[in-house]
Amino acid sequence: MRRIQAMKAWIGFDEEDERHLVALWPAAEPRIPDVIEVFYERILAEEDARSVFESDAQVDRQKRILAVWIRELLQGPWDEAYAARRMRIGTRHVEIGLAHTWMFTAMEVVRDALCGIAWEAMPHADAVATCRAISHVCAIDLALMTGTYSGAREKAQVHTARGLLLSHLPSAALLLDAEDRITEENGLVETLAGPGPRKGRPVLQALPPALCAGAQLADALAMARAGREPVTRERVDVELDGVHRVVRVRVVPLAPEDDGDAEDTILVHLEELTEVVQAEARARQAESLARVGELSAGIAHELRNPLAGISGAIQVLARSFPAEDRRAAVMARVRDQVGRLDRMVRDLLTFSRPPAARLTRLALHDLVDGVVELVGDEADGVAVLRRGEGTALADPDLLHRIVLNLVQNALGMPGVRSVEVQIEDGRVCVCDDGPGVPEALQERIFEPFFTTRTSGTGLGLAICRSGAEAMGGTLTLAPSRTGATFCVTLES
């Protein structure tokens, strides 16, 4: 049974009531202006009720609407279309902010006025029946309007609560209506989708296409609506503006299946996991490096003593050969290779034992001048110089090894004609004019055991960065127009 038919049956509103209301209309029609004036005189006398009207023109419009409402009240037809119009009135009262209590009092004013007309225009028996019909139809109207009013008010409150929830979420979120159009979003959506506006747009057009495709968002929305259950994409890897991002996408239905609510039925929650995934990768890498370090330390310890024995034996053998003996040159080459192996062992031991820094205030120019002088013989025509002065809180031995390693790396690059060590308070940068570091390799050069050279362990930069971090600083590859620039940043 449809809504108004059920109400009519419950109250007892029947065909006889309809006939009495229609019979009252000829007497009521000329008196409607008077009824409306009394109605608005009462309304405008109350400050709370009067405050919802913005102007006299709005009051005039409402008077015309009230005239139509009274005519329909007495003439019908009292069908589902009638009920829908009454329900819209309740919704409109929520929109303009009229308290529901005024609907009860206002209805009583209309009922009294119409009954007064019936008593004046009709015989006693007809007037009694007509007043009963007026009470019945007014009760139906009031039930329709207040029921819709309450539902609309609850929806408005729910909408407000959802908006507050949305604004306080620590990650990006959007609310969608039944057509998947965005009704609301929080500010964090911009971190993934860029600047708006997006409100009113279909979500599949408002969010980046790569994100929608990666999350299979269209399918997720359809599944969430059909199953009335949340749908989650735990990890979506996507390129946004050339940057790799990791996002968890969750689509959550908010409205019950039988609610009929066309607004805010879906929450799309976009939680960025990029930093979390990177932190997990760093943790896994640190764990792997720790294991590699332990293995490296063990191997280095096992190799160190045999290498020392081999080196000593070679030196003894070399001294037994005359200088012109061809075997002396061979021994010299073997000794050089043993020395190379020994340096590799030292690198492995250094890498496996993170340094402990003893910090002191240093004059950086003195330390760098010592490095420049030390590499003089290795420069082989390459100009190595220092620019600037400054101080830093650092371990002199650690920083000396780091700067020396960076300068030696620069000298070993092909095509380098000059190496400049630039100093300022808390910062030492080693710059060369060589080919630089290819962009594809820039994120890997600090990885242990990564090298582009045919010799070496690939531990030099990893050891330098570890030393800088032990001093509370950083070692980075700085942007440069030519060559490569490595900067050690420390507390000044």
C-alpha positions as CSV (number, residue, x, y, z in Angstrom):
1,M,0.0,0.0,0.0
2,R,1.4,3.4,-1.0
3,R,2.1,6.0,1.6
4,I,-0.8,8.4,1.3
5,Q,-3.3,5.5,0.9
6,A,-2.0,4.0,4.1
7,M,-2.4,7.3,6.0
8,K,-5.9,7.9,4.7
9,A,-6.9,4.4,5.8
10,W,-5.3,4.8,9.2
11,I,-7.0,8.2,9.9
12,G,-10.3,7.3,8.3
13,F,-10.1,9.9,5.5
14,D,-12.7,8.6,3.0
15,E,-14.8,9.7,0.1
16,E,-17.3,11.4,2.3
17,D,-14.5,13.6,3.7
18,E,-13.5,14.4,0.1
19,R,-17.0,15.5,-0.7
20,H,-17.3,17.8,2.3
21,L,-13.9,19.5,1.5
22,V,-14.9,20.1,-2.1
23,A,-18.3,21.4,-0.9
24,L,-16.5,24.0,1.3
25,W,-14.4,25.4,-1.5
26,P,-17.0,27.9,-2.9
27,A,-17.4,29.5,0.5
28,A,-13.7,29.3,1.3
29,E,-12.3,30.7,-1.9
30,P,-13.2,34.3,-1.4
31,R,-12.0,34.1,2.2
32,I,-8.5,32.7,1.4
33,P,-6.8,36.1,1.4
34,D,-8.1,36.8,4.9
35,V,-6.9,33.3,6.1
36,I,-3.4,34.0,4.6
37,E,-3.2,37.5,6.2
38,V,-4.1,36.0,9.6
39,F,-1.6,33.2,9.0
40,Y,1.3,35.5,8.2
41,E,0.4,38.0,10.9
42,R,0.9,35.2,13.4
43,I,4.1,34.0,11.7
44,L,5.7,37.4,11.4
45,A,4.9,38.3,15.0
46,E,7.4,35.6,16.2
47,E,11.0,36.6,15.8
48,D,12.3,33.0,15.3
49,A,9.8,32.4,12.5
50,R,10.2,35.8,11.0
51,S,14.0,35.5,10.8
52,V,13.8,32.8,8.0
53,F,12.4,35.4,5.6
54,E,15.0,37.5,3.8
55,S,12.7,40.1,2.3
56,D,9.1,41.2,1.7
57,A,9.3,39.8,-1.8
58,Q,9.9,36.3,-0.3
59,V,6.9,36.7,2.0
60,D,4.8,37.6,-1.0
61,R,5.9,34.5,-2.8
62,Q,5.2,32.4,0.2
63,K,1.7,33.9,0.4
64,R,1.0,32.8,-3.1
65,I,2.3,29.3,-2.4
66,L,0.0,29.1,0.7
67,A,-3.0,30.1,-1.5
68,V,-2.2,27.1,-3.8
69,W,-1.7,24.8,-0.8
70,I,-5.1,25.7,0.7
71,R,-6.8,25.2,-2.7
72,E,-5.2,21.7,-3.0
73,L,-6.1,21.0,0.6
74,L,-9.8,21.4,-0.2
75,Q,-10.0,20.3,-3.8
76,G,-7.5,17.5,-4.0
77,P,-7.0,15.1,-5.6
78,W,-5.4,13.5,-2.6
79,D,-3.1,11.1,-4.4
80,E,0.6,10.3,-4.5
81,A,1.4,13.4,-6.5
82,Y,-0.4,15.4,-3.7
83,A,1.7,13.6,-1.1
84,A,5.0,14.3,-3.1
85,R,4.2,18.1,-3.1
86,R,3.5,18.1,0.6
87,M,6.8,16.2,1.3
88,R,8.7,18.8,-0.8
89,I,7.3,21.5,1.5
90,G,8.9,19.8,4.5
91,T,12.2,19.6,2.7
92,R,11.9,23.3,1.8
93,H,11.4,24.2,5.4
94,V,14.7,22.5,6.3
95,E,16.4,24.5,3.5
96,I,15.2,27.9,4.8
97,G,15.8,27.0,8.4
98,L,12.2,27.0,9.7
99,A,11.9,25.1,13.0
100,H,9.5,22.2,12.8
101,T,7.4,23.5,15.7
102,W,6.0,26.3,13.5
103,M,4.5,23.7,11.2
104,F,2.3,22.4,14.0
105,T,1.1,25.9,15.1
106,A,0.7,27.1,11.6
107,M,-1.4,24.1,10.7
108,E,-3.7,24.8,13.7
109,V,-4.2,28.4,12.5
110,V,-5.3,27.1,9.0
111,R,-7.6,24.4,10.6
112,D,-9.3,27.0,12.9
113,A,-9.8,29.4,10.0
114,L,-11.3,26.8,7.6
115,C,-13.5,25.4,10.4
116,G,-14.8,28.9,11.1
117,I,-15.8,29.3,7.5
118,A,-17.6,26.0,7.6
119,W,-19.6,27.0,10.7
120,E,-20.6,30.2,9.1
121,A,-21.5,28.8,5.6
122,M,-23.0,25.4,6.4
123,P,-25.8,23.8,8.4
124,H,-24.7,22.4,11.7
125,A,-24.5,18.7,10.7
126,D,-22.6,19.6,7.5
127,A,-20.2,21.9,9.4
128,V,-19.4,19.1,11.9
129,A,-18.6,16.6,9.1
130,T,-16.6,19.2,7.2
131,C,-14.6,20.1,10.3
132,R,-13.8,16.4,10.8
133,A,-12.7,16.2,7.2
134,I,-10.5,19.3,7.6
135,S,-8.9,17.7,10.7
136,H,-8.3,14.5,8.8
137,V,-6.7,16.1,5.8
138,C,-4.6,18.5,7.9
139,A,-3.3,15.6,9.9
140,I,-2.3,13.8,6.7
141,D,-0.5,17.0,5.5
142,L,1.2,17.5,8.8
143,A,2.4,13.9,8.9
144,L,3.8,14.2,5.3
145,M,5.5,17.5,5.9
146,T,7.0,16.7,9.3
147,G,8.1,13.2,8.2
148,T,10.0,14.6,5.3
149,Y,11.2,17.5,7.5
150,S,12.7,15.0,10.0
151,G,14.3,13.0,7.2
152,A,15.7,16.0,5.5
153,R,17.0,17.4,8.8
154,E,18.7,14.1,9.6
155,K,20.3,14.0,6.2
156,A,21.5,17.5,6.6
157,Q,23.0,16.6,10.0
158,V,24.6,13.5,8.6
159,H,26.0,15.5,5.7
160,T,27.5,18.0,8.2
161,A,29.0,15.2,10.3
162,R,30.5,13.6,7.2
163,G,32.0,16.9,6.2
164,L,33.6,17.3,9.6
165,L,34.9,13.7,9.5
166,L,36.3,14.3,6.0
167,S,38.1,17.5,7.0
168,H,39.8,15.8,9.9
169,L,41.0,12.7,8.1
170,P,44.8,12.6,7.9
171,S,44.7,11.5,4.2
172,A,42.9,12.4,1.0
173,A,39.1,11.6,0.9
174,L,36.1,12.4,-1.3
175,L,32.4,12.0,-0.9
176,L,30.4,10.9,-4.0
177,D,26.7,11.0,-4.8
178,A,24.7,8.2,-6.5
179,E,26.1,9.2,-9.9
180,D,29.7,9.1,-8.7
181,R,30.0,12.9,-8.7
182,I,32.1,14.6,-6.0
183,T,30.0,16.3,-3.4
184,E,32.8,17.1,-1.0
185,E,36.5,16.6,-0.6
186,N,39.2,17.5,1.9
187,G,42.3,19.6,1.1
188,L,44.6,16.6,1.0
189,V,43.1,15.5,-2.3
190,E,45.3,18.2,-4.0
191,T,48.5,16.3,-3.0
192,L,47.5,13.5,-5.4
193,A,45.2,15.2,-7.9
194,G,46.5,18.7,-8.0
195,P,44.5,21.9,-7.5
196,G,40.7,21.8,-8.0
197,P,37.9,22.6,-8.3
198,R,36.5,19.1,-8.5
199,K,33.1,19.4,-6.7
200,G,30.3,18.3,-9.0
201,R,32.6,16.5,-11.4
202,P,32.5,12.7,-12.0
203,V,35.3,11.3,-9.8
204,L,36.7,9.3,-12.8
205,Q,37.3,12.6,-14.6
206,A,38.4,14.6,-11.6
207,L,41.2,12.2,-10.4
208,P,44.4,11.6,-12.4
209,P,43.7,8.9,-15.1
210,A,46.7,6.9,-14.1
211,L,45.4,6.7,-10.5
212,C,41.9,5.7,-11.7
213,A,43.3,3.1,-14.0
214,G,45.8,1.7,-11.5
215,A,43.2,1.4,-8.8
216,Q,40.5,0.0,-11.3
217,L,38.4,2.7,-9.6
218,A,35.4,2.2,-11.9
219,D,35.2,-1.5,-11.0
220,A,35.7,-0.7,-7.3
221,L,32.8,1.7,-7.3
222,A,30.5,-0.7,-9.0
223,M,31.5,-3.5,-6.7
224,A,31.0,-1.4,-3.6
225,R,27.5,-0.3,-4.6
226,A,26.4,-3.8,-5.7
227,G,27.8,-5.6,-2.6
228,R,27.3,-2.8,-0.1
229,E,30.7,-3.7,1.2
230,P,34.0,-1.7,1.2
231,V,36.4,-2.5,-1.7
232,T,40.1,-2.0,-1.0
233,R,43.1,-1.8,-3.3
234,E,45.9,-2.3,-0.9
235,R,48.7,-1.0,-3.1
236,V,48.5,1.0,-6.3
237,D,51.8,2.0,-7.8
238,V,51.3,5.0,-10.1
239,E,53.4,7.8,-11.7
240,L,52.0,11.2,-10.9
241,D,53.8,14.2,-12.5
242,G,56.8,12.0,-13.1
243,V,57.1,10.9,-9.5
244,H,56.5,7.3,-8.4
245,R,53.7,7.2,-5.7
246,V,52.2,4.4,-3.8
247,V,48.5,4.7,-2.7
248,R,46.0,2.6,-0.9
249,V,42.5,3.1,-2.3
250,R,39.4,2.3,-0.3
251,V,35.8,2.7,-1.5
252,V,33.3,2.6,1.2
253,P,29.4,2.7,0.8
254,L,27.9,5.1,3.4
255,A,24.1,5.0,2.8
256,P,22.0,1.9,3.7
257,E,20.7,0.1,0.6
258,D,17.1,1.1,1.2
259,D,17.8,4.6,2.3
260,G,17.0,6.2,-1.0
261,D,19.6,8.9,-0.3
262,A,21.1,10.3,-3.5
263,E,23.9,12.2,-1.7
264,D,27.2,11.2,-0.2
265,T,26.6,7.5,-0.8
266,I,30.3,6.6,-1.3
267,L,33.5,7.6,0.5
268,V,36.7,7.3,-1.6
269,H,39.7,7.2,0.7
270,L,43.2,7.7,-0.8
271,E,46.0,7.0,1.7
272,E,49.4,7.7,0.4
273,L,51.9,5.0,1.3
274,T,55.0,6.3,-0.6
275,E,57.0,7.1,2.5
276,V,55.9,4.0,4.3
277,V,56.9,1.8,1.4
278,Q,60.2,3.6,1.1
279,A,60.8,3.3,4.8
280,E,60.1,-0.5,4.6
281,A,62.5,-0.7,1.7
282,R,65.1,1.1,3.6
283,A,64.6,-1.2,6.6
284,R,64.9,-4.2,4.4
285,Q,68.0,-2.8,2.8
286,A,69.5,-2.0,6.2
287,E,68.8,-5.5,7.3
288,S,70.4,-6.9,4.1
289,L,73.4,-4.6,4.5
290,A,73.8,-5.7,8.1
291,R,74.0,-9.3,6.9
292,V,76.3,-8.3,4.1
293,G,78.4,-6.4,6.6
294,E,78.7,-9.4,8.9
295,L,79.7,-11.6,6.0
296,S,82.1,-9.0,4.7
297,A,83.8,-8.7,8.1
298,G,84.2,-12.4,8.3
299,I,85.7,-12.7,4.9
300,A,88.0,-9.7,5.5
301,H,89.3,-11.1,8.7
302,E,89.9,-14.5,7.0
303,L,91.8,-12.8,4.1
304,R,93.8,-10.3,6.1
305,N,96.3,-12.6,7.7
306,P,97.0,-14.6,4.5
307,L,97.5,-11.4,2.5
308,A,99.9,-10.1,5.1
309,G,101.9,-13.4,4.8
310,I,101.8,-13.2,1.0
311,S,102.9,-9.6,1.0
312,G,105.8,-10.3,3.4
313,A,106.9,-13.4,1.4
314,I,106.9,-11.4,-1.9
315,Q,109.0,-8.6,-0.3
316,V,111.5,-11.2,0.8
317,L,111.6,-12.8,-2.6
318,A,111.8,-9.5,-4.4
319,R,114.9,-8.5,-2.4
320,S,116.6,-11.8,-3.4
321,F,116.5,-10.9,-7.2
322,P,119.0,-8.6,-8.8
323,A,117.4,-5.4,-10.1
324,E,117.9,-6.4,-13.8
325,D,116.2,-9.8,-13.2
326,R,112.8,-10.0,-15.0
327,R,111.3,-11.8,-12.1
328,A,111.8,-8.6,-10.0
329,A,109.3,-6.8,-12.3
330,V,106.8,-9.7,-11.9
331,M,107.2,-9.6,-8.1
332,A,106.5,-5.8,-8.2
333,R,103.2,-6.4,-10.2
334,V,102.2,-9.2,-7.7
335,R,102.9,-6.9,-4.8
336,D,100.7,-4.2,-6.4
337,Q,97.8,-6.6,-6.8
338,V,98.3,-7.8,-3.2
339,G,98.2,-4.2,-2.1
340,R,94.9,-3.7,-4.1
341,L,93.4,-6.7,-2.4
342,D,94.5,-5.3,1.0
343,R,92.7,-2.0,0.2
344,M,89.6,-3.9,-0.7
345,V,89.8,-5.8,2.6
346,R,90.2,-2.5,4.5
347,D,87.1,-1.2,2.7
348,L,85.1,-4.2,3.7
349,L,86.1,-3.9,7.3
350,T,85.4,-0.2,7.3
351,F,81.9,-0.8,5.8
352,S,81.1,-3.5,8.2
353,R,82.0,-1.4,11.2
354,P,80.1,1.9,11.3
355,P,82.5,4.6,12.5
356,A,82.2,6.3,15.9
357,A,82.7,10.0,15.6
358,R,84.6,12.2,18.0
359,L,83.3,15.7,17.2
360,T,85.3,18.9,17.6
361,R,85.3,22.4,16.1
362,L,87.4,22.3,12.9
363,A,88.9,25.0,10.7
364,L,87.8,23.4,7.4
365,H,90.3,25.2,5.2
366,D,93.2,23.7,7.2
367,L,91.8,20.2,6.7
368,V,91.1,20.7,3.0
369,D,94.6,22.2,2.4
370,G,96.1,19.1,3.9
371,V,94.0,16.9,1.4
372,V,95.0,19.1,-1.6
373,E,98.7,18.8,-0.7
374,L,98.4,15.0,-0.2
375,V,96.9,14.4,-3.6
376,G,99.4,16.6,-5.4
377,D,101.3,13.6,-6.8
378,E,98.1,11.9,-8.0
379,A,96.7,15.0,-9.8
380,D,98.8,14.4,-12.9
381,G,98.2,17.8,-14.4
382,V,94.7,18.3,-13.0
383,A,94.3,21.5,-11.0
384,V,93.1,20.8,-7.4
385,L,92.3,23.9,-5.4
386,R,90.3,25.2,-2.4
387,R,87.9,28.1,-2.3
388,G,86.4,29.7,0.8
389,E,86.8,29.2,4.5
390,G,84.7,28.0,7.4
391,T,84.3,25.9,10.4
392,A,82.2,22.8,11.3
393,L,81.6,20.4,14.1
394,A,83.3,17.2,12.8
395,D,85.6,14.3,13.5
396,P,88.9,15.4,11.8
397,D,90.0,11.8,10.8
398,L,86.5,10.9,9.4
399,L,86.1,14.2,7.5
400,H,89.7,14.0,6.2
401,R,89.0,10.4,4.8
402,I,85.7,11.5,3.3
403,V,87.2,14.6,1.5
404,L,90.2,12.6,0.4
405,N,88.0,9.9,-1.1
406,L,85.8,12.4,-2.9
407,V,88.8,14.2,-4.4
408,Q,90.4,11.0,-5.5
409,N,87.1,9.9,-7.0
410,A,87.0,13.1,-9.0
411,L,90.6,12.7,-10.1
412,G,89.8,9.3,-11.4
413,M,87.0,10.4,-13.7
414,P,87.8,10.7,-17.4
415,G,88.2,14.2,-18.9
416,V,88.5,16.0,-15.5
417,R,90.8,19.0,-15.8
418,S,90.1,20.7,-12.5
419,V,88.8,19.8,-9.1
420,E,87.6,22.5,-6.7
421,V,86.9,22.1,-3.0
422,Q,84.4,24.8,-1.9
423,I,84.1,25.6,1.7
424,E,81.7,27.5,3.9
425,D,80.6,27.1,7.5
426,G,79.2,23.6,8.0
427,R,79.7,22.6,4.3
428,V,82.4,21.1,2.1
429,C,81.7,20.5,-1.6
430,V,84.0,18.7,-4.0
431,C,83.3,19.8,-7.6
432,D,84.8,18.6,-10.8
433,D,84.4,19.5,-14.5
434,G,84.1,15.9,-15.7
435,P,81.2,14.1,-17.4
436,G,79.1,14.1,-14.2
437,V,76.8,11.3,-13.0
438,P,74.2,10.0,-15.5
439,E,70.7,10.8,-14.2
440,A,69.7,7.1,-14.4
441,L,72.5,6.3,-11.9
442,Q,72.1,9.2,-9.5
443,E,69.8,7.3,-7.1
444,R,72.2,4.3,-7.0
445,I,75.6,5.7,-6.5
446,F,75.5,5.6,-2.7
447,E,74.4,1.9,-2.7
448,P,77.1,-0.4,-1.3
449,F,78.9,-2.5,-4.0
450,F,77.5,-0.4,-6.8
451,T,80.2,0.8,-9.1
452,T,80.7,1.8,-12.8
453,R,84.4,1.1,-12.7
454,T,86.1,-2.1,-13.6
455,S,88.1,-2.1,-10.4
456,G,87.2,-1.2,-6.8
457,T,84.6,-2.5,-4.4
458,G,81.9,0.1,-4.9
459,L,82.0,0.9,-1.2
460,G,83.7,4.3,-1.4
461,L,80.7,6.5,-1.5
462,A,78.7,4.3,0.9
463,I,81.5,4.5,3.4
464,C,81.7,8.3,3.0
465,R,78.0,8.7,3.5
466,S,78.1,6.5,6.6
467,G,81.0,8.6,7.9
468,A,79.0,11.8,7.3
469,E,75.9,10.4,9.1
470,A,78.1,9.3,12.0
471,M,79.0,13.0,12.4
472,G,75.3,14.0,12.3
473,G,75.6,15.3,8.8
474,T,74.8,14.2,5.2
475,L,76.5,13.5,2.0
476,T,74.6,14.3,-1.2
477,L,75.0,14.7,-4.9
478,A,74.2,18.3,-5.5
479,P,72.7,19.6,-8.7
480,S,75.4,21.2,-11.0
481,R,75.4,22.5,-14.5
482,T,78.7,20.6,-15.4
483,G,80.6,17.7,-13.8
484,A,79.7,16.3,-10.4
485,T,79.3,18.1,-7.1
486,F,79.3,16.1,-3.8
487,C,78.5,18.0,-0.7
488,V,79.1,17.1,3.0
489,T,76.8,19.1,5.2
490,L,77.6,19.3,9.0
491,E,76.6,21.4,12.0
492,S,78.4,24.7,11.6
